[in-house]
Amino acid sequence: MTIAATATELRTQLRDERATTGKPASRKAFADFHIHTRFSRDSLLSEARFIEKAIERGLTHVAITNHNNVEGAIAVRDKVAELGLADKLTVILGEEVSTADGEVVGLFLTKTIPRGLSANETADEIHRQGGLVSIPHPFDPFRASHIKEGPLRNLAEASKIDMVEVFNCRVTLQRHNLEAAEFATQYGIPGIAASDSHSSFEVAMAFNAMPQFETADELRTLLPDIDWHASRSTVLIHLTTRWAVWKNSFDSWRGRRTATGPILGPETPEQVSREPIQRPGPAELPAKETEDK
């Protein structure tokens, strides 16, 4: 059976159980730990559209990990509550942080972690908030934002990594996912699959099946035994993010900010040393959602 067929079977099982009992499945959680919405400058995905697709496709737990802000995750969590769907979809507050050494994901956060810190400082701040450190697409050479190998190995040797994306759906060549898996095995770090969704048709392309959990500590305990399933996106998927960046820039120029602007992108260590690092202010974040995309 292919990965895609297995994923479909598991999601069907989950939907059937919900239809029979009217409640979320008690045996399993189906989680994706890397998702972007319109609070990332390279996504147009609205809160309502994302929630619709996540539930329709059988996800029960989602980590919203927009670039350099946790506000986007809060917006999804609040929309789930507003729609009365909290019993169907658990939202984990996350952030994909642009560190001075490359991207690091924090899960179960309570506030935005400022961009531009070192990877080591960022991992420490994630753990101070009671969160988990995840490394996204660590060996994808087509993304300049991936973490540098030296800081990555330093984090691993200091036991500061809780999970590694051993399968990221947007990684262009499978050998770079395999390299991530070899790294995770070498250091004894649990591996996860991640859709890295930026658009509605990517939602649930990857998920991790495990017993139900609520807290970071519970998830940490379950990570070594998760059962993940995923399929790779077409290389053309990156055109959607290029379009989103262009459209968001154009909308911002028109005075209609619908996603965070380029100001929230990564900064060089030189910029960081010259300027105080601040969390994003209201003017840098999208307006309240007014329409579904």
N, C-alpha and C positions, 0 to 999 in steps of 0.2 A: 504494500500500500504506500502511495506517495505521501509526502509531508502534507501537501495541499488536501488530499483526500482524508488523511487523519484529522486535520484541523476541522474540516467540514463535518466529519462524523461527531467530533467532540462538541462542536457548537450546536449541532442538531440535537444531541443528547441533552444539552443544557436547556435549549429552548423547549423541548418536549417536557422536561421536568417542570419548568416554570408554568407551562400551559396546564399541566395536570394539577399542580399544587397551588398555583398563584403566588408562589414565593420563590426567592432566589434559591438556586441549588445549594444544598447543605454539604454535599460531599466535596465539591471542588471550587476553587477560585480560578478564574481565567483572567490573567493580568498582562498588561502591556506597560512597560516602565519607561517609555520614551516617546512622547507625543507632543507635537507643536500645534498651536492654534493661532488665531489672528494677533495674539500678543507677541508673536515672533515676526520680524520684518520679512521673513521669507515664507509666510503662510497667510492664506485668506480664510482659513477654516473658522467658522463662527462657533460659539458655544453650543447653540441649539442644534446645528447640523452635526457637530461631532457627537453629542449625546445621543441623538437619534441613531446614528450609524453604529456607535459602540454597543448600544443595547440590542439593536436589530441583529448584530453579528455575534452576540453572545459574550462580550466582555463583561466581567463583573467588577474588576479593579483596574483603574487607569492612573498612571502618573503623568500629569501634565507638566512638561519640562521646557517651557519657553526660554528663549535666549535671554539670560541676564535679568529675569524678573520672575517673581512668584505670584504676582498679581493676576497673570493669566490663568494660573491654576485655581486661584481663589474665585475668579469669575466663573469657571466651569463648575466648581463645587457649589457656588451660590445658585447657579442656574439649575443644577440638578435638584437642589432643595426647593427652588421656586416651582419646578415642574412636578414635585412630589414623587421623585424617582430615586430617592436616597436608598430605598430598600433594594433597588436593582443595580445601582452603579455607585461604587465607592471611589472617591477622587482623592488621590495622594498628591499633596502639594510638593511640586518639584521645580527644578531650575537647571538648565544647561548653562553652566558658568563659563565665560570666556576668561580663563586664567592667563597669566603671563606665559605659561608653558603649554597652553592648549586647553581643549574643552574637558570639563569634569561635570558630571551630573550629580546633583544632590536630591535625595528623596526624603519625604517626611520632614520638610522644612517648616519653619514658623515665620520666616521673613526672608526678603531678598538678600542674597550674598553679593556684595559688590564685585564687579568685574575688575580684572587687572591684578589681583593678588597672585602669589605663586600657587602652583598646584598643591604644594604642601600646606600652605596657609588656608587654602580653600577647603581641603579635606578636613583640617582641624576645625574649621568653622562649621562645616556640615555636621561633624560629630558633636560639637558643642551644642548644636540645636537638637541633638537627639536623633539625627538623621543617618542615612546610609549613603556611602560613596559608591557611585557606579561610573565605570569608564566607558564612554561611547566610542564606537568605531576606532579603536586605538591604532590600527595599522593601515588605515585607508589613505594611500598616498594622493588620491584625487581630491582630498579635502585638507587644505592647508591648516584648518582649525584643529586637527586631531592632536592629541597630546604628544609631546616629544618623548622619545624613548628613554632618555636619561631620567627625567622627572617621573615617568611612569614606573620605571624599575625601582626608583628610590621609594615611591609610595608603596609598592608591593613589598619591598624588603622591610619597610617599617610597619607592615600589616595595617595599612590605612585604607585598603580597597576592600569593599564588601562584596562587589560583583563586577563582572566584566561582560560587555556585550560580545559574545562569541558568535552571534549571528545578528547582523544589522541588515535589514531588508534593502537599504539604499546603498550598501557597499557594492561597487561596480564589479569587482572580480572576486569570486568566491575564495581564492587563495588567501585574501587578506582577512576574511572571516576565520579561515583555518589557522592563520598565524595568531589571531587573537585567542582562539581555543587552545593552541599550544602554549601560549603565554599563561593563560589561566591555569592550565594543568601544571605547568612548571612551578607556579607559586601556590598551588592549592587554593585558588580563589574560585568560588562558584561562578558558573557561566549562565547567562540569560540570553534570550532572543528579544529583539526590539524592532518594532516597525519603523521607528523614526518618522512617523506620519507627519506630513505637512498638508495633506489634502484628504478629502472624504473617502476617496476610493482606496486609500492606503490603510484605513483604520482596520485593525484586527488582522493584518497580513502576518503578524507575529503575535503569539501569546505564550504565556507560561502557566501551565496547569499545576496546581498544588492544593493542599487543604486550605480552608478558609483562614484568613488572618485579618488582624485589625491594626496592629502596632508594628513599628520598626523592629522591635526585638523579636516579635513573632515571625516576621518575614525573614529576618537574619537566620533564625533557627531552621526555617524551611528551605532556604536557598540551595543547600547541597543536594537536595533530593527532588528538585523541580523537574517537570517533564515539559520541555519547550518544543514548539512547533512553529515553523516559519517558511515563507517562500520569498524569493528575491524579487524586488521590483524591476521593471524594465529600466534600462539606462536613461530612457527618455523622461523618467519621472523627475529628473533634475531640471527639466525645462519648466515644470510647474513652479519650482521655487524661484527660478530666474524671472518668470512672469510675475510672481507675487512681489518680488523685490521692486520690479519696475512699477507695478501698479500702486504699491504702497508709497513709493517715492513720489509718483505723480499725484496721488490723492493728498499726500502731505503738502506738496507744492500748491495745490488748490485750497489748502486750509481745511481739508477733511481727513483728519488722521483716523485711520481704521486699524492700523497696526503700529507697533513700535518702530521708530525710525532708526536709521543707520548709526545714530549717536550711541545706541546701545551695543554696538559691535565691539570686537576685541580691541584692546589698546596695547601699545607697545610698553615694555618695561620703562622706557625713557619717559613716556607720557605719564605713566603712573607715578614715577618718582618726582615729577614736576607739579602734578596737580592732585589735589585731594580726590579720593574716590567716593562717589556718592551713589546711593541707590536711586533708581529712576524716579523722577518726580511726576506729578499728574500730567504735565504737558507732554511728557514723553510716552505716555501710555494711550491706548485706544480709548475712544469715547464709549459710553455705554452702548451695548449692542442694540441696534435698532432694526436690523433685518437679518435674515438668514442668507448665507451664501453657500 
